């Protein structure tokens, strides 16, 4: 009887570990995508600002 509960507990633990690894992997992907989109947005905004400054300096 104790063996069965130990086996059940260890199976549950390994299942939880697998689930948490998947969750951590997924959150890493989400974070990476978020960082990339954030960098893209920053770059686009900087380009827009730069273009506006260049245009203003030509027209001014």
N, C-alpha and C positions, 0 to 999 in steps of 0.2 A: 504493500500500500504506500509506504513513504516514497518508494522509487517512482511510482506513477505520478505523485504530486510534484516531486522534484523535476521529473521529465516535463510535466505540464508547465511548470513555472519557467523552466529554462527555454521551452518552446515559446512561451509568451514573451519572455525577455528578448529572445533573438528576433521575434516578430516585431516587437516594439523598436528594437535597434534598427532593423531594416527600415521600418516606417520613418523613424527619425532621420536616418541617413538620407532617405528619399526626400523628406521635407527640407532638410538642410541643403541638399543638392538643388532642389527646386528654388529655395529662397536665394541661393547663390546666383542662379540663372536670372531670377527676377531682379536682383540687385545689379547684376552686370548689365542687363538690358536697360535698367533705369539709369545707370551711370552713363551708358552710351547715348541714350536719348537726351540726357541732361547736357552732356558734352556737345552733342549735335546742336541743341537749342542755343547753348552759349556761343558756339562758333557762328551759327547763323546770325545771332543778334550782333556779335562783334563785326561780322561782315557788313550787316546792314548799317551799323553805326559808322564804320569805316567808309562805306560808299557814300553815305550822307555827308560826312566830313569832306571827302574828296570833291563831291558835287558842289558843296557850299563854297569850298575854296576856289573852285573854277568860276562859279557864278559871282562870287564876292570879289 
